[in-house]
């Protein structure tokens, strides 16, 4: 019972993080890790080249799915590129993550 109370208190304090597997997110219509990383990568590239133009997220996911099938670069390298792009502003990273 003590564990339940600790969980409740963490939730009330807004200090609770849930770690769920891909089955939960994919089943809810969210992209897989691979598709999310690549969609974010393409979104960052588009922002750099196209300014304020924002393609629809489903287009980014479709491009990411195609890229996954033809990718020559390890996904970890792509994820590092995204992280280094946002090294100056974590809030920008979180905003792009939510939008994607």
MDTraj code that builds the backbone (N, CA, C; nanometers):
import mdtraj as md
import numpy as np

residues = "UNK UNK UNK UNK UNK UNK UNK UNK UNK UNK UNK UNK UNK UNK UNK UNK UNK UNK UNK UNK UNK UNK UNK UNK UNK UNK UNK UNK UNK UNK UNK UNK UNK UNK UNK UNK UNK UNK UNK UNK UNK UNK UNK UNK UNK UNK UNK UNK UNK UNK UNK UNK UNK UNK UNK UNK UNK UNK UNK UNK UNK UNK UNK UNK UNK UNK UNK UNK UNK UNK UNK UNK UNK UNK UNK UNK UNK UNK UNK UNK UNK UNK UNK UNK UNK UNK UNK UNK UNK UNK UNK UNK UNK UNK UNK UNK UNK UNK UNK UNK".split()
xyz = np.array([
    [0.0814, -0.1193, 0.0000],
    [0.0000, 0.0000, 0.0000],
    [0.0861, 0.1263, 0.0000],
    [0.2029, 0.1179, 0.0614],
    [0.2916, 0.2330, 0.0653],
    [0.3349, 0.2739, -0.0760],
    [0.3578, 0.1763, -0.1633],
    [0.3967, 0.2058, -0.3019],
    [0.2871, 0.2811, -0.3754],
    [0.1633, 0.2425, -0.3548],
    [0.0494, 0.3109, -0.4179],
    [0.0427, 0.4561, -0.3711],
    [0.0622, 0.4773, -0.2437],
    [0.0596, 0.6141, -0.1905],
    [0.1734, 0.6982, -0.2473],
    [0.2900, 0.6377, -0.2630],
    [0.4030, 0.7100, -0.3222],
    [0.3731, 0.7461, -0.4671],
    [0.3110, 0.6542, -0.5416],
    [0.2728, 0.6834, -0.6797],
    [0.1704, 0.7966, -0.6860],
    [0.0714, 0.7916, -0.5996],
    [-0.0296, 0.8980, -0.5955],
    [0.0348, 1.0337, -0.5664],
    [0.1243, 1.0347, -0.4693],
    [0.1897, 1.1610, -0.4334],
    [0.2754, 1.2124, -0.5488],
    [0.3477, 1.1235, -0.6150],
    [0.4282, 1.1647, -0.7302],
    [0.3389, 1.2219, -0.8405],
    [0.2234, 1.1588, -0.8631],
    [0.1287, 1.2087, -0.9630],
    [0.0772, 1.3475, -0.9236],
    [0.0390, 1.3644, -0.7993],
    [-0.0126, 1.4933, -0.7523],
    [0.0934, 1.6034, -0.7635],
    [0.2189, 1.5657, -0.7413],
    [0.3294, 1.6626, -0.7493],
    [0.3781, 1.6839, -0.8924],
    [0.3112, 1.6188, -0.9874],
    [0.3519, 1.6254, -1.1290],
    [0.4956, 1.5781, -1.1460],
    [0.5272, 1.4713, -1.0763],
    [0.6619, 1.4169, -1.0770],
    [0.6589, 1.2682, -1.1113],
    [0.5728, 1.2317, -1.2043],
    [0.5558, 1.0918, -1.2405],
    [0.5748, 1.0763, -1.3906],
    [0.6576, 0.9826, -1.4282],
    [0.6806, 0.9532, -1.5680],
    [0.6493, 0.8066, -1.5926],
    [0.5717, 0.7808, -1.6959],
    [0.5391, 0.6432, -1.7328],
    [0.6263, 0.6012, -1.8501],
    [0.6830, 0.4854, -1.8415],
    [0.7592, 0.4276, -1.9517],
    [0.6791, 0.3097, -2.0042],
    [0.6311, 0.3252, -2.1256],
    [0.5461, 0.2235, -2.1857],
    [0.6118, 0.1722, -2.3126],
    [0.5824, 0.0493, -2.3475],
    [0.6398, -0.0105, -2.4669],
    [0.5752, 0.0400, -2.5946],
    [0.6357, 0.0037, -2.7069],
    [0.5881, 0.0482, -2.8378],
    [0.4467, 0.0002, -2.8669],
    [0.4069, -0.1102, -2.8106],
    [0.2724, -0.1608, -2.8350],
    [0.1647, -0.0635, -2.7925],
    [0.1905, 0.0121, -2.6876],
    [0.0933, 0.1107, -2.6411],
    [0.0877, 0.2281, -2.7383],
    [0.2017, 0.2797, -2.7767],
    [0.2025, 0.3979, -2.8631],
    [0.1554, 0.3653, -3.0048],
    [0.2066, 0.2590, -3.0621],
    [0.1678, 0.2236, -3.1989],
    [0.0194, 0.1896, -3.2041],
    [-0.0296, 0.1180, -3.1038],
    [-0.1718, 0.0846, -3.0982],
    [-0.2607, 0.2063, -3.0824],
    [-0.2035, 0.3162, -3.0344],
    [-0.2792, 0.4405, -3.0173],
    [-0.2644, 0.5338, -3.1362],
    [-0.1983, 0.4867, -3.2407],
    [-0.1832, 0.5681, -3.3608],
    [-0.0585, 0.6542, -3.3649],
    [0.0325, 0.6377, -3.2678],
    [0.1575, 0.7128, -3.2684],
    [0.2619, 0.6368, -3.3488],
    [0.3632, 0.7068, -3.4000],
    [0.4641, 0.6388, -3.4823],
    [0.5573, 0.5512, -3.3994],
    [0.6202, 0.4568, -3.4664],
    [0.7251, 0.3767, -3.4027],
    [0.8451, 0.4675, -3.3752],
    [0.9385, 0.4190, -3.2954],
    [1.0607, 0.4949, -3.2656],
    [1.1330, 0.5308, -3.3944],
    [1.1490, 0.4347, -3.4835],
    [1.2199, 0.4588, -3.6092],
    [1.1520, 0.5687, -3.6907],
    [1.0208, 0.5572, -3.7061],
    [0.9476, 0.6561, -3.7856],
    [0.9503, 0.7934, -3.7186],
    [0.9434, 0.7982, -3.5865],
    [0.9471, 0.9256, -3.5150],
    [1.0819, 0.9944, -3.5335],
    [1.1900, 0.9205, -3.5178],
    [1.3235, 0.9794, -3.5341],
    [1.3394, 1.0355, -3.6750],
    [1.3002, 0.9589, -3.7739],
    [1.3169, 1.0063, -3.9113],
    [1.2219, 1.1216, -3.9435],
    [1.1003, 1.1168, -3.8924],
    [1.0070, 1.2276, -3.9156],
    [1.0604, 1.3559, -3.8533],
    [1.1170, 1.3456, -3.7334],
    [1.1766, 1.4638, -3.6702],
    [1.2954, 1.5146, -3.7515],
    [1.3742, 1.4229, -3.8035],
    [1.4892, 1.4606, -3.8854],
    [1.4440, 1.5397, -4.0081],
    [1.3417, 1.4890, -4.0771],
    [1.2920, 1.5585, -4.1954],
    [1.2278, 1.6915, -4.1582],
    [1.1620, 1.6968, -4.0442],
    [1.1001, 1.8212, -3.9992],
    [1.2075, 1.9268, -3.9740],
    [1.3167, 1.8890, -3.9094],
    [1.4271, 1.9824, -3.8836],
    [1.4871, 2.0283, -4.0153],
    [1.5077, 1.9356, -4.1091],
    [1.5629, 1.9728, -4.2397],
    [1.4701, 2.0709, -4.3103],
    [1.3392, 2.0453, -4.3066],
    [1.2440, 2.1345, -4.3719],
    [1.2430, 2.2721, -4.3073],
    [1.2530, 2.2783, -4.1752],
    [1.2539, 2.4072, -4.1063],
    [1.3763, 2.4887, -4.1468],
    [1.4877, 2.4217, -4.1613],
    [1.6101, 2.4925, -4.1981],
    [1.6022, 2.5452, -4.3410],
    [1.5460, 2.4661, -4.4317],
    [1.5417, 2.5057, -4.5722],
    [1.4223, 2.5930, -4.6068],
    [1.3089, 2.5689, -4.5423],
    [1.1844, 2.6295, -4.5882],
    [1.1272, 2.7329, -4.4925],
    [1.1982, 2.7686, -4.3877],
    [1.1505, 2.8708, -4.2961],
    [1.0273, 2.8280, -4.2193],
    [0.9196, 2.9034, -4.2320],
    [0.7988, 2.8767, -4.1547],
    [0.7047, 2.7754, -4.2178],
    [0.7356, 2.7249, -4.3344],
    [0.6494, 2.6254, -4.3985],
    [0.6517, 2.4973, -4.3176],
    [0.5331, 2.4397, -4.2921],
    [0.5230, 2.3180, -4.2112],
    [0.4435, 2.2131, -4.2883],
    [0.5084, 2.1077, -4.3332],
    [0.4326, 2.0015, -4.4008],
    [0.3454, 1.9269, -4.3018],
    [0.2422, 1.8626, -4.3506],
    [0.1560, 1.7838, -4.2649],
    [0.2351, 1.6679, -4.2044],
    [0.2140, 1.6374, -4.0759],
    [0.2883, 1.5287, -4.0114],
    [0.2754, 1.3952, -4.0834],
    [0.1585, 1.3665, -4.1415],
    [0.1448, 1.2375, -4.2102],
    [0.2361, 1.2296, -4.3323],
    [0.2681, 1.3428, -4.3959],
    [0.3641, 1.3402, -4.5057],
    [0.5025, 1.3055, -4.4528],
    [0.5382, 1.3673, -4.3401],
    [0.6687, 1.3373, -4.2814],
    [0.6793, 1.1899, -4.2441],
    [0.5723, 1.1346, -4.1875],
    [0.5759, 0.9939, -4.1486],
    [0.5847, 0.9036, -4.2707],
    [0.5171, 0.9403, -4.3784],
    [0.5253, 0.8599, -4.5009],
    [0.6671, 0.8639, -4.5577],
    [0.7279, 0.9804, -4.5582],
    [0.8669, 0.9919, -4.6043],
    [0.9586, 0.9108, -4.5139],
    [0.9343, 0.9195, -4.3834],
    [1.0170, 0.8443, -4.2885],
    [1.0036, 0.6941, -4.3104],
    [0.8820, 0.6462, -4.3338],
    [0.8630, 0.5028, -4.3593],
    [0.9394, 0.4595, -4.4840],
    [0.9329, 0.5407, -4.5894],
    [1.0067, 0.5077, -4.7117],
    [1.1566, 0.5074, -4.6845],
    [1.2028, 0.6089, -4.6122],
    [1.3451, 0.6202, -4.5815],
    [1.3934, 0.5016, -4.4987],
    [1.3101, 0.4537, -4.4063],
    [1.3479, 0.3379, -4.3246],
    [1.3792, 0.2165, -4.4107],
    [1.3052, 0.2017, -4.5185],
    [1.3253, 0.0875, -4.6070],
    [1.4519, 0.1010, -4.6904],
    [1.5009, 0.2232, -4.7087],
    [1.6157, 0.2475, -4.7969],
    [1.7351, 0.3091, -4.7248],
    [1.7297, 0.3148, -4.5936],
    [1.8308, 0.3860, -4.5156],
    [1.9645, 0.3132, -4.5142],
    [2.0680, 0.3892, -4.5332],
    [2.2024, 0.3351, -4.5244],
    [2.2711, 0.3807, -4.3949],
    [2.2178, 0.4850, -4.3316],
    [2.2764, 0.5397, -4.2092],
    [2.2094, 0.4763, -4.0879],
    [2.2866, 0.4329, -3.9887],
    [2.2243, 0.3786, -3.8667],
    [2.1353, 0.4831, -3.7999],
    [2.0240, 0.4384, -3.7473],
    [1.9266, 0.5289, -3.6867],
    [1.9862, 0.6065, -3.5688],
    [2.0802, 0.5471, -3.4982],
    [2.1433, 0.6156, -3.3857],
    [2.2171, 0.7411, -3.4325],
    [2.2751, 0.7349, -3.5511],
    [2.3457, 0.8514, -3.6066],
    [2.2448, 0.9619, -3.6379],
    [2.1325, 0.9237, -3.6967],
    [2.0268, 1.0207, -3.7268],
    [1.9767, 1.0860, -3.5982],
    [1.9553, 1.0062, -3.4941],
    [1.9083, 1.0599, -3.3657],
    [2.0111, 1.1563, -3.3071],
    [2.1389, 1.1254, -3.3209],
    [2.2432, 1.2165, -3.2702],
    [2.2426, 1.3491, -3.3453],
    [2.2165, 1.3440, -3.4759],
    [2.2095, 1.4676, -3.5538],
    [2.0969, 1.5565, -3.5030],
    [1.9828, 1.4952, -3.4729],
    [1.8699, 1.5720, -3.4211],
    [1.9060, 1.6328, -3.2859],
    [1.9631, 1.5507, -3.1995],
    [2.0000, 1.5993, -3.0659],
    [2.0997, 1.7145, -3.0753],
    [2.1988, 1.7044, -3.1608],
    [2.2980, 1.8121, -3.1721],
    [2.2353, 1.9395, -3.2288],
    [2.1358, 1.9245, -3.3140],
    [2.0675, 2.0424, -3.3683],
    [1.9973, 2.1215, -3.2578],
    [1.9452, 2.0516, -3.1588],
    [1.8714, 2.1167, -3.0500],
    [1.9541, 2.1329, -2.9229],
    [2.0852, 2.1212, -2.9318],
    [2.1681, 2.1284, -2.8119],
    [2.1571, 2.2640, -2.7426],
    [2.1225, 2.3682, -2.8146],
    [2.1131, 2.5031, -2.7577],
    [1.9780, 2.5310, -2.6920],
    [1.8734, 2.4547, -2.7274],
    [1.7408, 2.4869, -2.6742],
    [1.6566, 2.3600, -2.6606],
    [1.6465, 2.3099, -2.5406],
    [1.5702, 2.1884, -2.5131],
    [1.4212, 2.2088, -2.5381],
    [1.3704, 2.3295, -2.5135],
    [1.2279, 2.3562, -2.5343],
    [1.1906, 2.3451, -2.6819],
    [1.2783, 2.3914, -2.7704],
    [1.2532, 2.3757, -2.9140],
    [1.2441, 2.2282, -2.9512],
    [1.3326, 2.1472, -2.8928],
    [1.3285, 2.0034, -2.9174],
    [1.1939, 1.9445, -2.8750],
    [1.1490, 1.9808, -2.7549],
    [1.0213, 1.9285, -2.7055],
    [0.9042, 1.9750, -2.7924],
    [0.9091, 2.0971, -2.8414],
    [0.8032, 2.1463, -2.9284],
    [0.7977, 2.0682, -3.0600],
    [0.9135, 2.0422, -3.1187],
    [0.9179, 1.9659, -3.2446],
    [0.8721, 1.8229, -3.2192],
    [0.9118, 1.7669, -3.1068],
    [0.8688, 1.6310, -3.0720],
    [0.7164, 1.6251, -3.0617],
    [0.6567, 1.7202, -2.9924],
    [0.5091, 1.7216, -2.9782],
    [0.4410, 1.7401, -3.1127],
    [0.4921, 1.8321, -3.1936],
    [0.4316, 1.8568, -3.3246],
    [0.4414, 1.7337, -3.4140],
    [0.5540, 1.6654, -3.4070],
    [0.5750, 1.5482, -3.4920],
    [0.4882, 1.4344, -3.4455],
])
top = md.Topology()
chain = top.add_chain()
for i, resn in enumerate(residues, 1):
    res = top.add_residue(resn, chain, resSeq=i)
    for name in ("N", "CA", "C"):
        top.add_atom(name, md.element.get_by_symbol(name[0]), res)
traj = md.Trajectory(xyz[None], top)
